[in-house]
Amino acid sequence: MTPDLAAQMLAETILPRVTVIELSTDEIMASLSIAQSRGVRGGCVYDYMHLLAAKKGNASLIYTLNMDDFQHLHRGDDPEVQLP
């Protein structure tokens, strides 16, 4: 698949169904402190940020192929985590 075709497919099929949730600088800095206290390190920090953005967007469910990391990060009031 060419990059142009991939971009076209994303624009036509995915983007109309997606809401982008951004974390502010203050939210990121605060969450990094919390991540450290929870022992979140390395690439898991990115998963943790995805979890926080989903929570901020009031998502009830996160689909991931990376269940182990998300289950490690999950707390009771976080969105449910499932395989697609």
Sequence and secondary structure as in RCSB ss.txt:
>XXXX:A:sequence
MTPDLAAQMLAETILPRVTVIELSTDEIMASLSIAQSRGVRGGCVYDYMHLLAAKKGNASLIYTLNMDDFQHLHR
GDDPEVQLP
>XXXX:A:secstr
  HHHHHHHIIIIIGGG       HHHHHHHHHHHHHTT  TTHHHHHHHHHHHHHTT SEEE S HHHHHHH  
TTS EEE  
